[in-house]
Amino acid sequence: MTARSTLQVAAAQVLTTADPVTNLTLSINAIRHAASAGAELIALPEATLAAFGSDLRAAAEPLDGPFATGLRRVAKETGVVVVAGLFEPAPDGRVHNTLLATGPGAEASYRKIHLYDAFGSRESELVAPGDELVTFEVKGITVGLATCYDLRFADQFTALGRLGAELVVVPASWGAGPGKEEQWDLLTRARASDAQAWLLACDQARTAPVGSVPLGIGRSVLANPLGSVVVRLGSESGLLLGTIDTDLVATTRQRVPIL
């Protein structure tokens, strides 16, 4: 496949529910809308299958289940690559917090490595961690995957940069709270700089917490390899559109050879 220097990307900042069937319809509509706007790679949030605060064990599906199959179908129909967060059953009775990347010429999955045992939450009680970094190719461009709380671990993004990632896609369900918006803004920019790659972070739209579980703040963002914000959404549901250019990745890595 001939490598390209540019790729049209989108982040579909949606608000998912506890119902996977409803969420699949929401996702399909968002993907079609983004594809019609010219996007070639479309990110949806973490927990697109079912929102945190719902019964994730009951919602969890294998990667050939109906939710993933529905995403594959619409990705094929629209000719785009889709990255979305879902939950797989884990052998120990917990679930894996998994990203599925699927579309023409692309099929990959990443299980969240760093679990959100912070700010009073204990994701590890329900979620089993992954242990492998993942990259894949989209039209000759190397894409890395990470999820939400991974943003607090700079070494993961440096490692993705060393693996050749020119774009890192980060679906999230970033809980609201004191200082959390500032931390999100800081960390998304810093991790782009650590990887010296474009970073596309797609969060759940802002909503009230489910019980004690905060779900999202919005603020989906595209940052460039120097850590500068190119485009950012507000807190409401919406579609972020942007263009990445891997020539800037190469130039940045040549001028500032930290990797």
Buried (B, 14 or more C-beta within 10 A) or exposed (E): EEEEBEBBBBBBBBBBEBBBEEBBEBBBEBBBBBBEEEBBBBBBBBBBBBBBBBEBEEBBBEBEBEBBEBBBEBBEEBEBBBBBBBBBBBEEEBBBBBBBBBBBEBBBBBBBBBBBEEEEBEBEEBBBBBEEBBBBBBBBBBBBBBBBBBBBBBEBBBBBBEBBBBBBBBBBBBBBEEEBBEBBBEBBBBBBBBBBBBBBBBBBBBBEBEEEEBBBBBBBBBBBBBBEBBBBBEBEBBBBBBBBBBEBBBBBBEEEEEB
